[in-house]
Amino acid sequence: MKEISAGGVVCRKRNGQIQVLLIEDRYGRWTLPKGKKEAGESDEQTALREIEEETGIIGKIIEKLYTAHYEYIHRDAGKVRKEVIYFLVEAIEGRETPQLSEIRGLNWCSMEEALRLQKEKGYDTNDPVFERAFHLLKKNIYHWDDKNEG
């Protein structure tokens, strides 16, 4: 069985500093918001919908970052081949509202803190996603919309 999901590295600029939104999943691990693709959705639509559902944040796609591939065993479906498409996403509006039926909480972090949480309490499959996102953010590839800086 194949499963496709999409999500993102959600970021914002506050007081001149870039912050990244992490979620604490139901297993107590810090990760990125993502979820399963619904029929008729594009990867981008899935990512933005899942980010808003899980966190309350409305985002804007900056660019595609990485596609992760891995397998896991589902108790009913057996072996699942998972593909997750990640995007760099700017938080443009919304209020942080964790979807407590799906996640335990969320936190805006500096890039350094997000990377530390990823290494200590995250998933190895997300390492390349963080590396690519932080590479782009540190090089200031993206020009922030000043009206969204708080």
TIVEX-222441 format. One record per residue: residue number from 1; y, z, x of N, C-alpha, C, O, CB in turn; residue in three letters. Coordinates in steps of 0.05 Angstrom, whole numbers. Glycine has a CB too. Layout:
N
SITE tivex   n_py   n_pz   n_px  ca_py  ca_pz  ca_px   c_py   c_pz   c_px   o_py   o_pz   o_px  cb_py  cb_pz  cb_px numar
SITE   NUM      Y      Z      X      Y      Z      X      Y      Z      X      Y      Z      X      Y      Z      X   ALA
...
***
This chain:
150
SITE tivex   n_py   n_pz   n_px  ca_py  ca_pz  ca_px   c_py   c_pz   c_px   o_py   o_pz   o_px  cb_py  cb_pz  cb_px numar
SITE     1    -24      0     17      0      0      0     25      0     18     25     13     39      0     24    -19   MET
SITE     2     45    -15      9     71    -16     24     93     -3      7     94     -7    -17     78    -45     32   LYS
SITE     3    110     12     20    132     25      7    157     19     22    158     21     47    127     56      5   GLU
SITE     4    178     11      8    204      5     21    225     25     11    228     29    -13    212    -24     15   ILE
SITE     5    239     36     30    261     54     24    286     46     39    284     30     58    253     84     30   SER
SITE     6    308     57     32    333     52     46    350     77     45    349     93     26    348     28     35   ALA
SITE     7    367     80     66    385    103     67    406     99     88    410     76     97    369    129     73   GLY
SITE     8    418    120     96    440    116    115    449    140    131    443    163    124    462    106    101   GLY
SITE     9    463    134    153    477    153    168    505    153    155    521    135    160    478    147    200   VAL
SITE    10    511    174    140    536    176    125    556    190    143    550    212    154    533    191     98   VAL
SITE    11    579    178    147    599    190    165    626    190    153    632    175    134    599    175    192   CYS
SITE    12    643    207    164    671    208    156    687    218    180    676    228    199    675    227    131   ARG
SITE    13    713    215    178    731    224    200    748    246    188    762    242    168    748    201    212   LYS
SITE    14    747    269    200    763    292    192    778    304    216    765    310    236    746    314    178   ARG
SITE    15    804    306    213    821    317    235    815    303    262    813    316    283    816    347    238   ASN
SITE    16    811    277    260    807    261    285    779    262    295    773    249    316    825    271    306   GLY
SITE    17    760    276    282    733    279    291    714    266    272    717    268    247    725    309    295   GLN
SITE    18    694    252    282    673    239    265    653    260    258    643    275    275    660    215    280   ILE
SITE    19    646    261    232    626    279    222    604    263    209    609    241    198    638    300    202   GLN
SITE    20    579    273    210    556    260    199    544    279    178    542    303    182    535    253    221   VAL
SITE    21    535    267    156    523    283    134    493    283    137    480    262    137    531    271    107   LEU
SITE    22    482    307    140    453    311    141    444    325    116    458    341    105    444    326    167   LEU
SITE    23    419    320    108    407    335     86    384    351     97    370    344    116    397    316     63   ILE
SITE    24    379    374     84    355    390     90    335    383     69    340    388     45    361    421     91   GLU
SITE    25    313    371     76    293    362     56    277    386     46    280    409     55    275    341     68   ASP
SITE    26    260    380     27    244    401     15    224    415     34    213    436     27    228    390     -9   ARG
SITE    27    220    403     58    203    415     78    218    431     99    206    441    118    187    393     91   TYR
SITE    28    245    433     95    261    448    113    269    433    138    278    445    158    246    473    121   GLY
SITE    29    266    407    138    274    390    161    300    376    155    306    368    132    252    369    167   ARG
SITE    30    317    373    176    343    360    174    339    330    178    327    321    198    363    372    194   TRP
SITE    31    349    314    160    344    286    160    367    271    147    389    282    142    318    279    146   THR
SITE    32    363    245    142    383    228    130    376    222    101    352    221     94    385    201    146   LEU
SITE    33    396    219     84    390    212     56    378    184     54    387    165     66    415    214     38   PRO
SITE    34    356    183     38    343    157     35    325    159     10    319    181      0    326    149     60   LYS
SITE    35    315    137      1    297    137    -22    285    110    -28    293     90    -15    311    148    -46   GLY
SITE    36    267    109    -46    252     85    -52    268     64    -67    286     70    -83    228     92    -69   LYS
SITE    37    263     40    -59    276     16    -71    266     12   -100    242     14   -105    271     -9    -54   LYS
SITE    38    284      7   -118    277      1   -146    277    -29   -150    290    -44   -135    296     15   -166   GLU
SITE    39    262    -38   -170    260    -67   -175    287    -79   -179    304    -69   -193    243    -72   -201   ALA
SITE    40    292   -102   -166    317   -117   -168    339   -107   -151    361   -120   -150    325   -115   -196   GLY
SITE    41    336    -86   -136    357    -76   -118    356    -89    -91    335    -97    -81    354    -46   -115   GLU
SITE    42    379    -92    -79    381   -100    -51    377    -75    -34    379    -53    -44    408   -115    -44   SER
SITE    43    372    -79     -8    370    -56     10    395    -39      9    395    -14      9    363    -65     38   ASP
SITE    44    418    -53      9    444    -39      9    448    -23    -16    458      0    -15    467    -59     13   GLU
SITE    45    441    -35    -39    444    -20    -64    426      4    -65    434     26    -75    437    -39    -88   GLN
SITE    46    402      2    -55    384     25    -53    396     47    -37    396     70    -45    356     17    -42   THR
SITE    47    406     40    -13    417     60      5    440     75     -9    441     99     -9    426     47     31   ALA
SITE    48    459     60    -20    482     73    -32    475     89    -57    486    111    -61    503     51    -40   LEU
SITE    49    456     80    -73    447     95    -96    434    121    -88    440    142    -99    427     78   -113   ARG
SITE    50    416    119    -68    402    143    -59    421    164    -47    418    188    -51    380    136    -40   GLU
SITE    51    440    154    -31    460    172    -19    475    186    -41    479    211    -39    479    156      0   ILE
SITE    52    484    172    -61    500    184    -82    482    203    -98    491    225   -105    511    163   -101   GLU
SITE    53    458    195   -105    440    213   -120    434    239   -105    435    261   -117    414    199   -127   GLU
SITE    54    428    237    -80    419    261    -65    443    278    -56    439    303    -53    404    252    -40   GLU
SITE    55    466    266    -52    488    282    -40    514    283    -57    531    300    -52    495    271    -14   THR
SITE    56    517    265    -76    542    264    -91    563    247    -78    585    244    -89    553    292    -96   GLY
SITE    57    558    237    -54    577    221    -39    575    191    -45    553    180    -45    573    226     -8   ILE
SITE    58    598    179    -50    599    150    -54    606    138    -27    626    146    -15    620    142    -77   ILE
SITE    59    591    118    -19    595    107      7    601     77      7    599     64    -14    571    112     24   GLY
SITE    60    608     68     31    613     39     35    596     31     60    598     44     81    644     33     39   LYS
SITE    61    580     10     57    564      1     80    582    -10    102    599    -26     97    544    -21     70   ILE
SITE    62    577      0    126    591    -11    149    574    -33    162    583    -55    166    598     11    170   ILE
SITE    63    549    -26    168    531    -46    178    502    -35    178    498    -11    177    539    -55    206   GLU
SITE    64    483    -54    180    455    -46    182    450    -35    210    460    -46    230    436    -71    177   LYS
SITE    65    435    -13    211    430      0    237    402     -6    248    399    -13    271    433     29    234   LEU
SITE    66    382     -2    232    355     -1    242    335     -1    219    341      8    197    350     25    260   TYR
SITE    67    311    -13    225    289    -11    205    266      3    218    256     -5    239    281    -40    196   THR
SITE    68    259     26    206    237     42    217    211     34    202    211     28    178    242     73    213   ALA
SITE    69    189     34    217    163     29    206    144     51    214    143     58    238    152      1    216   HIS
SITE    70    130     62    195    110     82    201     89     84    178     93     71    158    123    110    205   TYR
SITE    71     68     99    183     47    102    163     43    131    157     48    149    174     21     89    172   GLU
SITE    72     35    137    132     27    164    125      5    163    104      0    142     93     52    180    114   TYR
SITE    73     -8    185    100    -30    186     81    -20    200     56    -11    223     57    -55    201     93   ILE
SITE    74    -21    186     33    -14    197      7    -39    207     -6    -60    194     -5      1    176    -11   HIS
SITE    75    -38    230    -18    -63    242    -28    -76    225    -50   -101    227    -53    -57    270    -40   ARG
SITE    76    -61    210    -65    -72    193    -86    -75    163    -77    -95    150    -83    -56    194   -111   ASP
SITE    77    -55    153    -63    -54    125    -57    -68    118    -30    -72     95    -24    -25    115    -56   ALA
SITE    78    -74    139    -14    -86    133     12    -65    126     32    -43    137     33   -107    111     10   GLY
SITE    79    -72    107     50    -54     99     71    -31     83     61    -34     63     46    -70     83     93   LYS
SITE    80     -7     92     68     18     79     59     33     68     84     38     83    103     36     98     43   VAL
SITE    81     39     43     84     56     31    105     85     32     95     92     20     75     48      1    111   ARG
SITE    82    101     48    109    129     53    100    148     37    117    146     36    142    135     83    101   LYS
SITE    83    168     26    104    190     12    117    216     25    107    220     26     82    190    -20    113   GLU
SITE    84    233     34    125    258     46    117    281     32    131    282     31    155    259     77    123   VAL
SITE    85    299     21    115    322      6    125    346     26    125    353     36    104    328    -20    109   ILE
SITE    86    358     30    148    381     48    150    406     33    156    407     13    170    376     68    173   TYR
SITE    87    428     43    143    454     32    147    474     53    157    469     77    152    465     20    120   PHE
SITE    88    495     44    170    517     62    176    535     60    152    543     38    143    532     53    203   LEU
SITE    89    542     83    141    556     85    115    581    103    118    578    125    128    538     95     92   VAL
SITE    90    604     93    110    627    110    109    629    124     82    627    111     61    653     94    114   GLU
SITE    91    633    150     82    637    166     58    666    159     48    685    164     63    633    197     62   ALA
SITE    92    668    149     24    695    141     15    705    159     -8    729    162    -12    695    113      5   ILE
SITE    93    687    171    -23    695    190    -43    671    206    -53    649    203    -43    709    175    -67   GLU
SITE    94    676    224    -72    654    240    -83    656    268    -73    671    274    -54    628    228    -76   GLY
SITE    95    641    285    -86    640    313    -79    612    320    -71    593    312    -85    650    331   -103   ARG
SITE    96    608    335    -49    582    343    -40    567    358    -62    574    381    -69    583    359    -14   GLU
SITE    97    547    346    -73    531    358    -94    501    352    -88    491    332    -96    539    347   -122   THR
SITE    98    488    371    -74    460    366    -68    442    364    -93    445    380   -111    449    388    -49   PRO
SITE    99    424    345    -92    405    341   -114    382    361   -108    363    354    -95    395    311   -116   GLN
SITE   100    384    385   -119    366    406   -111    337    402   -120    319    415   -110    376    432   -123   LEU
SITE   101    332    383   -137    305    376   -144    292    359   -121    268    357   -120    304    360   -170   SER
SITE   102    309    348   -104    299    331    -82    303    344    -54    287    341    -36    312    304    -83   GLU
SITE   103    326    358    -51    333    368    -25    342    398    -27    349    407    -49    356    351    -11   ILE
SITE   104    341    412     -5    349    440     -4    379    444     -1    391    463    -11    335    455     17   ARG
SITE   105    392    425     13    420    427     18    430    404     36    415    386     43    427    454     31   GLY
SITE   106    456    406     42    468    385     59    489    398     77    499    420     71    480    362     43   LEU
SITE   107    497    384     98    516    395    117    530    373    132    517    354    142    503    415    136   ASN
SITE   108    557    374    133    572    356    151    571    368    178    577    392    182    601    352    140   TRP
SITE   109    564    352    198    562    361    226    577    343    245    582    319    238    532    363    234   CYS
SITE   110    584    353    268    594    336    289    570    318    298    547    324    292    606    353    314   SER
SITE   111    576    297    313    554    280    323    536    296    341    511    293    340    565    256    338   MET
SITE   112    547    314    357    530    330    375    512    349    360    488    352    366    548    346    394   GLU
SITE   113    523    362    339    507    380    323    485    365    307    462    374    305    525    396    303   GLU
SITE   114    492    342    297    473    326    282    450    318    300    426    318    293    486    301    270   ALA
SITE   115    456    310    325    436    302    344    418    326    351    393    323    354    448    290    369   LEU
SITE   116    430    349    355    414    373    361    395    380    338    372    385    342    433    397    366   ARG
SITE   117    405    379    313    388    385    290    366    364    288    343    371    281    405    386    264   LEU
SITE   118    372    339    293    352    318    292    330    323    313    306    321    306    365    290    298   GLN
SITE   119    338    331    337    318    336    358    301    361    352    277    361    357    331    339    385   LYS
SITE   120    314    381    342    300    407    337    285    409    310    264    420    309    320    430    339   GLU
SITE   121    297    397    290    286    401    263    285    376    246    285    376    222    303    422    248   LYS
SITE   122    285    353    260    285    327    246    258    313    249    238    325    256    307    310    256   GLY
SITE   123    259    287    244    235    270    246    238    250    269    259    238    272    230    255    219   TYR
SITE   124    218    248    286    219    230    309    226    201    301    239    187    316    192    230    323   ASP
SITE   125    217    193    277    222    165    269    252    160    265    260    137    264    207    159    243   THR
SITE   126    268    181    263    297    177    260    312    175    287    336    169    287    308    200    244   ASN
SITE   127    299    181    309    313    181    335    328    155    340    351    155    347    293    185    358   ASP
SITE   128    315    131    336    329    106    342    353    101    322    372     88    330    310     83    340   PRO
SITE   129    351    112    298    372    109    279    397    124    288    419    113    288    363    120    250   VAL
SITE   130    393    149    297    415    165    307    427    152    332    451    151    335    406    194    313   PHE
SITE   131    410    144    350    419    132    375    437    107    370    458    105    382    395    124    393   GLU
SITE   132    428     90    352    444     66    346    470     73    332    491     62    339    427     47    328   ARG
SITE   133    469     91    312    493     99    298    513    112    317    537    105    316    486    118    275   ALA
SITE   134    504    130    334    523    144    351    534    126    373    557    129    381    509    168    364   PHE
SITE   135    518    107    381    528     87    401    552     72    388    572     69    401    505     67    409   HIS
SITE   136    548     63    364    570     48    350    594     66    345    617     58    350    560     37    324   LEU
SITE   137    589     91    336    611    109    330    627    117    355    651    119    354    601    133    315   LEU
SITE   138    613    123    376    626    131    401    642    109    414    663    114    427    606    141    421   LYS
SITE   139    634     84    410    649     61    421    672     53    402    686     34    408    630     37    425   LYS
SITE   140    675     68    380    696     61    361    695     32    352    716     19    348    724     67    374   ASN
SITE   141    671     23    347    667     -4    337    679     -7    309    690    -28    302    637    -11    336   ILE
SITE   142    677     15    294    687     14    267    715     26    266    721     46    278    668     30    248   TYR
SITE   143    733     12    252    761     21    249    763     36    223    761     24    201    782     -2    251   HIS
SITE   144    768     61    224    769     78    200    793     72    182    814     64    192    770    108    208   TRP
SITE   145    788     75    157    810     72    138    824     99    137    813    118    127    798     64    109   ASP
SITE   146    849    100    147    864    125    149    867    140    123    870    164    123    890    119    161   ASP
SITE   147    867    126    101    871    140     75    847    158     68    850    176     52    876    120     53   LYS
SITE   148    824    152     80    800    169     75    797    192     94    779    208     91    776    152     76   ASN
SITE   149    815    194    113    813    217    132    827    241    120    849    239    110    825    210    160   GLU
SITE   150    812    263    121    823    288    109    835    306    130    845    327    123    803    302     94   GLY
***
